[in-house]
Amino acid sequence: MLDNGVRLLKMQNPWSAETYRGRWSDSSNLWTNAHKEKVWGPAGHTNSDDGIFYMQMEDYFSQASETYFNIDI
């Protein structure tokens, strides 16, 4: 949870073929330097086409119809 009360989910598109363009996407202007450091740590964030993105929890519940989990041990 960010200091402003926003709850984010870390998501990954395994095909990296499409880019999420909603709130909190990689290019969103909602990201402040403080938010980036809290989520990614001091190394920061690189805006790359890696399929990993963050989505606000409320957006996920209103937009996602299916979820698949993969446990990577």
Biopython code that builds the backbone (N, CA, C, O; Angstrom):
import numpy as np
from Bio.PDB.StructureBuilder import StructureBuilder

atoms = [
    (1, "MET", "N", (0.849, -1.168, 0.000)),
    (1, "MET", "CA", (0.000, 0.000, 0.000)),
    (1, "MET", "C", (0.899, 1.237, 0.000)),
    (1, "MET", "O", (1.877, 1.323, 0.743)),
    (2, "LEU", "N", (0.541, 2.169, -0.840)),
    (2, "LEU", "CA", (1.287, 3.419, -0.898)),
    (2, "LEU", "C", (0.848, 4.341, 0.229)),
    (2, "LEU", "O", (-0.196, 4.115, 0.841)),
    (3, "ASP", "N", (1.621, 5.362, 0.508)),
    (3, "ASP", "CA", (1.318, 6.280, 1.601)),
    (3, "ASP", "C", (0.018, 7.057, 1.389)),
    (3, "ASP", "O", (-0.512, 7.636, 2.337)),
    (4, "ASN", "N", (-0.497, 7.079, 0.174)),
    (4, "ASN", "CA", (-1.756, 7.767, -0.100)),
    (4, "ASN", "C", (-2.956, 6.822, -0.017)),
    (4, "ASN", "O", (-4.071, 7.207, -0.368)),
    (5, "GLY", "N", (-2.734, 5.572, 0.452)),
    (5, "GLY", "CA", (-3.813, 4.613, 0.631)),
    (5, "GLY", "C", (-4.124, 3.766, -0.591)),
    (5, "GLY", "O", (-5.000, 2.904, -0.529)),
    (6, "VAL", "N", (-3.435, 3.986, -1.691)),
    (6, "VAL", "CA", (-3.663, 3.220, -2.914)),
    (6, "VAL", "C", (-3.073, 1.828, -2.755)),
    (6, "VAL", "O", (-1.925, 1.675, -2.341)),
    (7, "ARG", "N", (-3.866, 0.816, -3.087)),
    (7, "ARG", "CA", (-3.412, -0.574, -3.034)),
    (7, "ARG", "C", (-3.147, -1.044, -4.456)),
    (7, "ARG", "O", (-4.038, -1.038, -5.306)),
    (8, "LEU", "N", (-1.909, -1.451, -4.696)),
    (8, "LEU", "CA", (-1.500, -1.876, -6.033)),
    (8, "LEU", "C", (-1.251, -3.372, -6.079)),
    (8, "LEU", "O", (-0.778, -3.965, -5.110)),
    (9, "LEU", "N", (-1.573, -3.974, -7.213)),
    (9, "LEU", "CA", (-1.266, -5.374, -7.478)),
    (9, "LEU", "C", (-0.190, -5.430, -8.542)),
    (9, "LEU", "O", (-0.282, -4.742, -9.558)),
    (10, "LYS", "N", (0.829, -6.242, -8.316)),
    (10, "LYS", "CA", (1.868, -6.438, -9.321)),
    (10, "LYS", "C", (1.381, -7.533, -10.260)),
    (10, "LYS", "O", (1.051, -8.639, -9.830)),
    (11, "MET", "N", (1.343, -7.211, -11.539)),
    (11, "MET", "CA", (0.819, -8.130, -12.539)),
    (11, "MET", "C", (1.901, -8.409, -13.579)),
    (11, "MET", "O", (2.846, -7.637, -13.741)),
    (12, "GLN", "N", (1.740, -9.527, -14.275)),
    (12, "GLN", "CA", (2.655, -9.820, -15.374)),
    (12, "GLN", "C", (1.888, -10.446, -16.522)),
    (12, "GLN", "O", (1.147, -11.413, -16.345)),
    (13, "ASN", "N", (2.079, -9.880, -17.691)),
    (13, "ASN", "CA", (1.568, -10.451, -18.923)),
    (13, "ASN", "C", (2.691, -11.334, -19.455)),
    (13, "ASN", "O", (3.703, -10.811, -19.920)),
    (14, "PRO", "N", (2.543, -12.661, -19.401)),
    (14, "PRO", "CA", (3.659, -13.535, -19.781)),
    (14, "PRO", "C", (4.054, -13.434, -21.248)),
    (14, "PRO", "O", (5.158, -13.830, -21.620)),
    (15, "TRP", "N", (3.169, -12.911, -22.077)),
    (15, "TRP", "CA", (3.496, -12.795, -23.501)),
    (15, "TRP", "C", (4.122, -11.446, -23.833)),
    (15, "TRP", "O", (4.744, -11.298, -24.886)),
    (16, "SER", "N", (3.971, -10.473, -22.963)),
    (16, "SER", "CA", (4.506, -9.120, -23.167)),
    (16, "SER", "C", (4.116, -8.528, -24.518)),
    (16, "SER", "O", (4.816, -7.665, -25.048)),
    (17, "ALA", "N", (3.009, -8.991, -25.069)),
    (17, "ALA", "CA", (2.585, -8.537, -26.392)),
    (17, "ALA", "C", (1.750, -7.264, -26.331)),
    (17, "ALA", "O", (1.722, -6.494, -27.291)),
    (18, "GLU", "N", (1.082, -7.041, -25.229)),
    (18, "GLU", "CA", (0.243, -5.859, -25.079)),
    (18, "GLU", "C", (0.680, -5.119, -23.825)),
    (18, "GLU", "O", (1.185, -5.726, -22.880)),
    (19, "THR", "N", (0.487, -3.828, -23.819)),
    (19, "THR", "CA", (0.900, -3.006, -22.696)),
    (19, "THR", "C", (-0.326, -2.471, -21.973)),
    (19, "THR", "O", (-1.261, -1.980, -22.605)),
    (20, "TYR", "N", (-0.320, -2.566, -20.656)),
    (20, "TYR", "CA", (-1.396, -1.996, -19.848)),
    (20, "TYR", "C", (-1.268, -0.479, -19.887)),
    (20, "TYR", "O", (-0.182, 0.060, -19.673)),
    (21, "ARG", "N", (-2.368, 0.208, -20.158)),
    (21, "ARG", "CA", (-2.325, 1.658, -20.298)),
    (21, "ARG", "C", (-3.214, 2.395, -19.289)),
    (21, "ARG", "O", (-3.473, 3.587, -19.453)),
    (22, "GLY", "N", (-3.677, 1.707, -18.266)),
    (22, "GLY", "CA", (-4.561, 2.322, -17.277)),
    (22, "GLY", "C", (-3.806, 3.068, -16.193)),
    (22, "GLY", "O", (-2.614, 3.350, -16.310)),
    (23, "ARG", "N", (-4.545, 3.378, -15.128)),
    (23, "ARG", "CA", (-3.922, 4.053, -13.980)),
    (23, "ARG", "C", (-2.767, 3.205, -13.470)),
    (23, "ARG", "O", (-2.870, 1.979, -13.428)),
    (24, "TRP", "N", (-1.694, 3.830, -13.091)),
    (24, "TRP", "CA", (-0.501, 3.211, -12.530)),
    (24, "TRP", "C", (0.259, 2.359, -13.544)),
    (24, "TRP", "O", (1.076, 1.522, -13.159)),
    (25, "SER", "N", (-0.001, 2.562, -14.828)),
    (25, "SER", "CA", (0.811, 1.888, -15.844)),
    (25, "SER", "C", (2.229, 2.458, -15.783)),
    (25, "SER", "O", (2.476, 3.448, -15.094)),
    (26, "ASP", "N", (3.147, 1.836, -16.499)),
    (26, "ASP", "CA", (4.550, 2.284, -16.459)),
    (26, "ASP", "C", (4.707, 3.766, -16.797)),
    (26, "ASP", "O", (5.553, 4.451, -16.222)),
    (27, "SER", "N", (3.901, 4.254, -17.719)),
    (27, "SER", "CA", (4.055, 5.644, -18.161)),
    (27, "SER", "C", (3.077, 6.607, -17.474)),
    (27, "SER", "O", (2.972, 7.766, -17.876)),
    (28, "SER", "N", (2.371, 6.145, -16.457)),
    (28, "SER", "CA", (1.375, 6.974, -15.775)),
    (28, "SER", "C", (2.031, 8.136, -15.039)),
    (28, "SER", "O", (3.119, 7.998, -14.479)),
    (29, "ASN", "N", (1.356, 9.279, -15.048)),
    (29, "ASN", "CA", (1.867, 10.439, -14.313)),
    (29, "ASN", "C", (1.490, 10.380, -12.827)),
    (29, "ASN", "O", (1.792, 11.313, -12.082)),
    (30, "LEU", "N", (0.838, 9.300, -12.388)),
    (30, "LEU", "CA", (0.512, 9.132, -10.974)),
    (30, "LEU", "C", (1.741, 8.743, -10.151)),
    (30, "LEU", "O", (1.767, 8.946, -8.937)),
    (31, "TRP", "N", (2.743, 8.192, -10.802)),
    (31, "TRP", "CA", (3.961, 7.768, -10.098)),
    (31, "TRP", "C", (4.789, 8.981, -9.679)),
    (31, "TRP", "O", (5.200, 9.780, -10.521)),
    (32, "THR", "N", (5.027, 9.114, -8.389)),
    (32, "THR", "CA", (5.964, 10.128, -7.900)),
    (32, "THR", "C", (7.280, 9.404, -7.597)),
    (32, "THR", "O", (7.317, 8.174, -7.571)),
    (33, "ASN", "N", (8.334, 10.143, -7.374)),
    (33, "ASN", "CA", (9.607, 9.521, -7.022)),
    (33, "ASN", "C", (9.487, 8.716, -5.732)),
    (33, "ASN", "O", (10.103, 7.657, -5.605)),
    (34, "ALA", "N", (8.697, 9.207, -4.770)),
    (34, "ALA", "CA", (8.501, 8.491, -3.504)),
    (34, "ALA", "C", (7.769, 7.170, -3.737)),
    (34, "ALA", "O", (8.120, 6.151, -3.141)),
    (35, "HIS", "N", (6.753, 7.184, -4.600)),
    (35, "HIS", "CA", (6.022, 5.944, -4.915)),
    (35, "HIS", "C", (6.948, 4.940, -5.591)),
    (35, "HIS", "O", (6.944, 3.757, -5.252)),
    (36, "LYS", "N", (7.739, 5.416, -6.546)),
    (36, "LYS", "CA", (8.656, 4.523, -7.268)),
    (36, "LYS", "C", (9.646, 3.880, -6.314)),
    (36, "LYS", "O", (9.932, 2.688, -6.424)),
    (37, "GLU", "N", (10.171, 4.662, -5.376)),
    (37, "GLU", "CA", (11.142, 4.109, -4.440)),
    (37, "GLU", "C", (10.494, 3.098, -3.508)),
    (37, "GLU", "O", (11.107, 2.082, -3.177)),
    (38, "LYS", "N", (9.253, 3.363, -3.076)),
    (38, "LYS", "CA", (8.569, 2.415, -2.192)),
    (38, "LYS", "C", (8.301, 1.099, -2.911)),
    (38, "LYS", "O", (8.456, 0.034, -2.313)),
    (39, "VAL", "N", (7.905, 1.146, -4.175)),
    (39, "VAL", "CA", (7.556, -0.062, -4.922)),
    (39, "VAL", "C", (8.790, -0.781, -5.445)),
    (39, "VAL", "O", (8.899, -1.999, -5.302)),
    (40, "TRP", "N", (9.718, -0.053, -6.046)),
    (40, "TRP", "CA", (10.873, -0.679, -6.696)),
    (40, "TRP", "C", (12.155, -0.602, -5.880)),
    (40, "TRP", "O", (13.151, -1.224, -6.248)),
    (41, "GLY", "N", (12.154, 0.136, -4.794)),
    (41, "GLY", "CA", (13.367, 0.272, -3.994)),
    (41, "GLY", "C", (14.288, 1.336, -4.561)),
    (41, "GLY", "O", (13.936, 2.022, -5.520)),
    (42, "PRO", "N", (15.466, 1.476, -3.972)),
    (42, "PRO", "CA", (16.375, 2.546, -4.384)),
    (42, "PRO", "C", (16.895, 2.402, -5.809)),
    (42, "PRO", "O", (17.342, 3.383, -6.404)),
    (43, "ALA", "N", (16.845, 1.195, -6.363)),
    (43, "ALA", "CA", (17.318, 1.004, -7.742)),
    (43, "ALA", "C", (16.408, 1.710, -8.737)),
    (43, "ALA", "O", (16.829, 2.040, -9.846)),
    (44, "GLY", "N", (15.169, 1.940, -8.342)),
    (44, "GLY", "CA", (14.242, 2.651, -9.217)),
    (44, "GLY", "C", (13.590, 1.762, -10.253)),
    (44, "GLY", "O", (13.750, 0.542, -10.244)),
    (45, "HIS", "N", (12.869, 2.383, -11.125)),
    (45, "HIS", "CA", (12.080, 1.688, -12.136)),
    (45, "HIS", "C", (12.615, 2.008, -13.515)),
    (45, "HIS", "O", (12.971, 3.148, -13.811)),
    (46, "THR", "N", (12.666, 1.004, -14.342)),
    (46, "THR", "CA", (12.985, 1.239, -15.743)),
    (46, "THR", "C", (11.741, 0.936, -16.554)),
    (46, "THR", "O", (11.118, -0.112, -16.381)),
    (47, "ASN", "N", (11.385, 1.836, -17.420)),
    (47, "ASN", "CA", (10.196, 1.676, -18.242)),
    (47, "ASN", "C", (10.544, 0.754, -19.407)),
    (47, "ASN", "O", (10.925, 1.209, -20.486)),
    (48, "SER", "N", (10.407, -0.548, -19.170)),
    (48, "SER", "CA", (10.775, -1.519, -20.189)),
    (48, "SER", "C", (9.573, -2.362, -20.582)),
    (48, "SER", "O", (8.582, -2.420, -19.854)),
    (49, "ASP", "N", (9.660, -3.002, -21.709)),
    (49, "ASP", "CA", (8.575, -3.827, -22.226)),
    (49, "ASP", "C", (8.770, -5.259, -21.727)),
    (49, "ASP", "O", (8.994, -6.179, -22.513)),
    (50, "ASP", "N", (8.679, -5.431, -20.383)),
    (50, "ASP", "CA", (8.930, -6.730, -19.773)),
    (50, "ASP", "C", (7.650, -7.465, -19.383)),
    (50, "ASP", "O", (7.714, -8.586, -18.877)),
    (51, "GLY", "N", (6.498, -6.855, -19.609)),
    (51, "GLY", "CA", (5.225, -7.483, -19.280)),
    (51, "GLY", "C", (4.799, -7.283, -17.839)),
    (51, "GLY", "O", (3.696, -7.683, -17.467)),
    (52, "ILE", "N", (5.650, -6.671, -17.012)),
    (52, "ILE", "CA", (5.319, -6.437, -15.608)),
    (52, "ILE", "C", (4.729, -5.044, -15.461)),
    (52, "ILE", "O", (5.260, -4.066, -15.987)),
    (53, "PHE", "N", (3.615, -4.976, -14.732)),
    (53, "PHE", "CA", (2.964, -3.685, -14.515)),
    (53, "PHE", "C", (2.212, -3.723, -13.197)),
    (53, "PHE", "O", (2.014, -4.789, -12.614)),
    (54, "TYR", "N", (1.800, -2.572, -12.738)),
    (54, "TYR", "CA", (1.010, -2.457, -11.513)),
    (54, "TYR", "C", (-0.368, -1.947, -11.860)),
    (54, "TYR", "O", (-0.545, -1.123, -12.757)),
    (55, "MET", "N", (-1.346, -2.462, -11.122)),
    (55, "MET", "CA", (-2.737, -2.088, -11.360)),
    (55, "MET", "C", (-3.376, -1.804, -10.005)),
    (55, "MET", "O", (-3.161, -2.538, -9.041)),
    (56, "GLN", "N", (-4.153, -0.743, -9.942)),
    (56, "GLN", "CA", (-4.843, -0.436, -8.703)),
    (56, "GLN", "C", (-5.871, -1.536, -8.436)),
    (56, "GLN", "O", (-6.571, -1.975, -9.348)),
    (57, "MET", "N", (-5.954, -1.972, -7.190)),
    (57, "MET", "CA", (-6.787, -3.114, -6.840)),
    (57, "MET", "C", (-8.238, -2.940, -7.299)),
    (57, "MET", "O", (-8.843, -3.889, -7.799)),
    (58, "GLU", "N", (-8.790, -1.763, -7.136)),
    (58, "GLU", "CA", (-10.175, -1.519, -7.547)),
    (58, "GLU", "C", (-10.341, -1.676, -9.058)),
    (58, "GLU", "O", (-11.371, -2.167, -9.519)),
    (59, "ASP", "N", (-9.338, -1.263, -9.827)),
    (59, "ASP", "CA", (-9.392, -1.424, -11.287)),
    (59, "ASP", "C", (-9.340, -2.898, -11.660)),
    (59, "ASP", "O", (-10.029, -3.343, -12.577)),
    (60, "TYR", "N", (-8.519, -3.646, -10.943)),
    (60, "TYR", "CA", (-8.422, -5.078, -11.215)),
    (60, "TYR", "C", (-9.775, -5.755, -11.028)),
    (60, "TYR", "O", (-10.216, -6.514, -11.891)),
    (61, "PHE", "N", (-10.430, -5.484, -9.904)),
    (61, "PHE", "CA", (-11.715, -6.126, -9.627)),
    (61, "PHE", "C", (-12.792, -5.731, -10.625)),
    (61, "PHE", "O", (-13.691, -6.525, -10.904)),
    (62, "SER", "N", (-12.720, -4.526, -11.165)),
    (62, "SER", "CA", (-13.751, -4.099, -12.120)),
    (62, "SER", "C", (-13.440, -4.521, -13.555)),
    (62, "SER", "O", (-14.344, -4.533, -14.389)),
    (63, "GLN", "N", (-12.171, -4.872, -13.872)),
    (63, "GLN", "CA", (-11.791, -5.151, -15.256)),
    (63, "GLN", "C", (-11.397, -6.596, -15.533)),
    (63, "GLN", "O", (-11.499, -7.043, -16.675)),
    (64, "ALA", "N", (-10.956, -7.331, -14.535)),
    (64, "ALA", "CA", (-10.457, -8.688, -14.772)),
    (64, "ALA", "C", (-11.583, -9.703, -14.609)),
    (64, "ALA", "O", (-12.348, -9.651, -13.646)),
    (65, "SER", "N", (-11.671, -10.616, -15.554)),
    (65, "SER", "CA", (-12.683, -11.660, -15.450)),
    (65, "SER", "C", (-12.077, -13.003, -15.053)),
    (65, "SER", "O", (-12.785, -13.873, -14.547)),
    (66, "GLU", "N", (-10.783, -13.180, -15.276)),
    (66, "GLU", "CA", (-10.095, -14.418, -14.912)),
    (66, "GLU", "C", (-8.691, -14.099, -14.418)),
    (66, "GLU", "O", (-8.069, -13.127, -14.846)),
    (67, "THR", "N", (-8.208, -14.934, -13.514)),
    (67, "THR", "CA", (-6.847, -14.793, -13.019)),
    (67, "THR", "C", (-6.223, -16.172, -12.937)),
    (67, "THR", "O", (-6.853, -17.118, -12.464)),
    (68, "TYR", "N", (-4.999, -16.287, -13.392)),
    (68, "TYR", "CA", (-4.246, -17.527, -13.291)),
    (68, "TYR", "C", (-3.018, -17.267, -12.443)),
    (68, "TYR", "O", (-2.358, -16.240, -12.605)),
    (69, "PHE", "N", (-2.705, -18.180, -11.545)),
    (69, "PHE", "CA", (-1.560, -18.039, -10.667)),
    (69, "PHE", "C", (-0.502, -19.070, -11.042)),
    (69, "PHE", "O", (-0.814, -20.199, -11.421)),
    (70, "ASN", "N", (0.720, -18.663, -10.929)),
    (70, "ASN", "CA", (1.842, -19.565, -11.126)),
    (70, "ASN", "C", (2.782, -19.363, -9.952)),
    (70, "ASN", "O", (3.309, -18.270, -9.745)),
    (71, "ILE", "N", (2.988, -20.422, -9.190)),
    (71, "ILE", "CA", (3.880, -20.343, -8.047)),
    (71, "ILE", "C", (5.285, -20.680, -8.523)),
    (71, "ILE", "O", (5.551, -21.779, -9.009)),
    (72, "ASP", "N", (6.172, -19.713, -8.373)),
    (72, "ASP", "CA", (7.548, -19.869, -8.820)),
    (72, "ASP", "C", (8.438, -20.093, -7.606)),
    (72, "ASP", "O", (8.787, -19.152, -6.893)),
    (73, "ILE", "N", (8.797, -21.342, -7.383)),
    (73, "ILE", "CA", (9.580, -21.691, -6.189)),
    (73, "ILE", "C", (11.024, -21.934, -6.571)),
    (73, "ILE", "O", (11.848, -22.240, -5.709)),
]
sb = StructureBuilder()
sb.init_structure("model")
sb.init_model(0)
sb.init_chain("A")
sb.init_seg("    ")
for serial, (resi, resn, name, xyz) in enumerate(atoms, 1):
    if name == "N":
        sb.init_residue(resn, " ", resi, " ")
    sb.init_atom(name, np.array(xyz, "f"), 0.0, 1.0, " ", f" {name:<3s}", serial, name[0])
structure = sb.get_structure()
